[in-house]
């Protein structure tokens, strides 16, 4: 067990730079980073944020101090990486933990996965001309160049949030496996509000006995929403009602009255409480936080092995793992298999217990252990 107090308190205070582009008040990465910053400060160190936008004061308030920040003006990931490199000459740090692709750092958390791996998987589900053109796109070329910089040895250690991401890093860049630590995502503990199920169903005019599936997230192409909608369409009157929470273009998707687009929502925990099963037939997801949130709400999760989250559940026990995101028949079968309320109720305690294993506290402790490895590396 990693003793964070002993590891980080028995030496002089360090200034630890944390790198993250953008800011969203509901973003999982932002919540994780702020929790980590608070733990670093608690251990006597000085966490310091590098971002391309100013974070609000209320977000920067740690338990008894304020998280310092430096705003690096940038128009894209490439210019941001260059800006951070320049800023570090003026604002030097003892260690750098980056959640973004930059040119070099002590620890890189590959929370967004491997871009080369995403492009490779994406090509399987689109016309060849389209994927060939994408490889020539300057934006993608620069992201790949940033990955090559990090994985050529300019990151001392790498945190992958799944074995899937670790395999991609080794396969595409031959980065040493012993310098990659798998640290699964974690969630803060949230009390379950059983009363929200009836309230949300009433708001959405859904009967209490209706079988409801839910899809949560933006980036609909990557997350395979079209496959979920097609499965619902083919099931016809026997299909569950599919709720879609998130931002995207509905027009290319098959039309069916059994799908409701709710748009961006801030009440995701309540929506999950109102649903019976979570569906995410994703083409590529390093580790879906939405899947973990669904598990914490007691929902079986139907997803693919291209989702790093799939590594923590058992097929046909805590959900289902599709062989391919576009296997519509398998998705239809799985949706029908979880239609039984008695089966869902029987497995619910197991789902809640499994989700509780993946806490933000566990994630932070394991991340701090990686920082210590990087600090002592020769």
HELIX and SHEET records of a PDB file:
HELIX    1   1 UNK A    4  UNK A    9  1                                   6    
HELIX    2   2 UNK A   28  UNK A   42  1                                  15    
HELIX    3   3 UNK A   57  UNK A   60  1                                   4    
HELIX    4   4 UNK A   77  UNK A   90  1                                  14    
HELIX    5   5 UNK A  115  UNK A  122  1                                   8    
HELIX    6   6 UNK A  123  UNK A  125  5                                   3    
HELIX    7   7 UNK A  128  UNK A  135  1                                   8    
HELIX    8   8 UNK A  138  UNK A  149  1                                  12    
HELIX    9   9 UNK A  150  UNK A  154  3                                   5    
HELIX   10  10 UNK A  163  UNK A  173  1                                  11    
HELIX   11  11 UNK A  177  UNK A  179  5                                   3    
HELIX   12  12 UNK A  195  UNK A  203  1                                   9    
HELIX   13  13 UNK A  220  UNK A  223  1                                   4    
HELIX   14  14 UNK A  225  UNK A  235  1                                  11    
HELIX   15  15 UNK A  236  UNK A  238  5                                   3    
HELIX   16  16 UNK A  268  UNK A  274  1                                   7    
HELIX   17  17 UNK A  289  UNK A  296  1                                   8    
HELIX   18  18 UNK A  308  UNK A  312  5                                   5    
HELIX   19  19 UNK A  328  UNK A  337  1                                  10    
HELIX   20  20 UNK A  341  UNK A  356  1                                  16    
HELIX   21  21 UNK A  360  UNK A  376  1                                  17    
SHEET    1   A 7 UNK A  68  UNK A  71  0                                        
SHEET    2   A 7 UNK A  46  UNK A  51  1                                        
SHEET    3   A 7 UNK A  15  UNK A  19  1                                        
SHEET    4   A 7 UNK A  95  UNK A  98  1                                        
SHEET    5   A 7 UNK A 105  UNK A 109  1                                        
SHEET    6   A 7 UNK A 155  UNK A 160  1                                        
SHEET    7   A 7 UNK A 180  UNK A 182  1                                        
SHEET    1   B 6 UNK A 259  UNK A 263  0                                        
SHEET    2   B 6 UNK A 241  UNK A 245  1                                        
SHEET    3   B 6 UNK A 212  UNK A 216  1                                        
SHEET    4   B 6 UNK A 277  UNK A 280  1                                        
SHEET    5   B 6 UNK A 300  UNK A 304  1                                        
SHEET    6   B 6 UNK A 319  UNK A 322  1                                        
END                                                                             
